[in-house]
Amino acid sequence: MRNQFTLAMTALAAISQTIEPASAATATGSMNVQIQIVAECLVTSATDLDFGSEGIIATDIDQTSTISVRCTDGTPYNVGLGAGGGAGATVTNRLMTGPASATIGYALYRDAARTLNWGETVGTDTVAGTGNGDVQPITVYGRVPAQTTPGTGTYTDTVTITVTY
């Protein structure tokens, strides 16, 4: 029995000497990772400027809208508003058009007192800001001044928002 045990141990020792553990090898390297951020601005949204329902426009009607702009952090920008699509409209005399091409005049302002017209000439009548990477809300102050009221119907206009950066 002892011989069998010795023989088994000798065989086990021989096997363990012939089986070598697998050696793991490694190699390392590196890769570059980069992104280049460039100046960019987006108009993310603009709420409708709705002056509601009126009968006779005997007094000024004031409302506000919000333009949301998102620019790269540190990017200076200017927001301009076009004249709109009314025939003969300008940035100082905008026109909503309704039935039979009748119009209603309105104005857009940069301030709550409604004294600073909002146009599209950078450095003159636009709103300046600096991007912070997040959405920045900008208030548009609108006014339909008292005027001769045209016929009934819905009067509309579309104003182009331009962000210069």
Residue pairs with C-beta under 8 A, 6 or more apart in sequence:
37 72
38 72
39 71
39 72
39 75
39 165
40 71
40 72
40 75
40 165
41 69
41 70
41 71
41 72
41 75
41 77
41 131
41 163
41 165
42 69
42 70
42 71
42 163
43 67
43 68
43 69
43 161
43 163
44 68
44 69
44 70
44 135
45 66
45 67
45 68
46 65
46 66
46 67
46 68
46 161
47 65
47 66
48 65
49 63
49 64
49 65
49 108
49 140
49 142
50 63
51 61
51 63
51 106
51 142
51 144
52 61
52 63
54 61
54 144
54 149
55 149
56 149
57 104
57 144
57 145
57 146
57 147
57 148
57 149
58 146
59 146
60 143
60 144
60 145
60 146
61 143
61 144
62 114
62 141
62 142
62 143
63 142
63 143
64 139
64 140
64 141
64 142
65 139
65 140
65 142
66 137
66 138
66 139
66 140
67 79
67 137
67 138
67 140
67 161
68 135
68 136
68 137
68 138
69 77
69 79
69 129
69 131
69 135
69 136
69 138
69 163
70 131
70 133
70 134
70 135
70 136
71 77
71 129
71 130
71 131
71 132
71 133
71 136
71 163
71 165
72 131
72 133
73 131
73 132
73 133
74 130
74 131
75 130
75 131
75 165
76 128
76 129
76 130
76 131
76 165
77 128
77 129
77 130
77 131
77 163
77 164
77 165
78 122
78 123
78 126
78 127
78 128
78 129
78 163
78 164
78 165
79 126
79 127
79 128
79 129
79 138
79 161
79 162
79 163
80 118
80 119
80 120
80 121
80 122
80 125
80 126
80 161
80 162
80 163
80 164
81 91
81 108
81 118
81 119
81 120
81 140
81 159
81 160
81 161
81 162
82 91
82 120
82 159
82 160
82 161
82 162
83 89
83 90
83 91
83 94
83 120
83 159
84 94
84 95
84 96
84 157
84 158
84 159
85 97
85 157
85 158
86 94
86 95
86 96
86 97
86 103
86 157
87 95
87 97
87 101
87 103
88 95
89 95
89 157
91 108
91 117
91 118
91 119
91 120
91 125
92 107
92 117
92 119
93 105
93 107
94 105
94 106
94 107
94 108
94 157
94 159
95 103
95 104
95 105
95 106
95 157
96 103
96 104
96 105
96 106
96 155
96 156
96 157
97 103
97 155
97 156
97 157
98 104
98 150
98 151
98 153
98 154
98 155
98 156
99 151
99 152
99 153
100 151
102 150
102 151
102 153
102 155
103 150
103 155
104 144
104 147
104 149
104 150
104 155
105 144
105 145
105 147
106 142
106 143
106 144
106 145
106 157
107 114
107 117
107 142
107 143
107 145
108 117
108 118
108 140
108 141
108 142
108 159
109 115
109 116
109 117
109 118
109 140
109 141
109 142
109 143
110 116
110 117
110 118
110 125
110 126
110 127
110 141
111 141
112 139
112 141
114 141
114 143
116 125
117 125
118 125
118 126
118 127
118 140
119 125
119 126
120 126
120 162
122 164
126 164
127 138
129 136
129 138
131 165
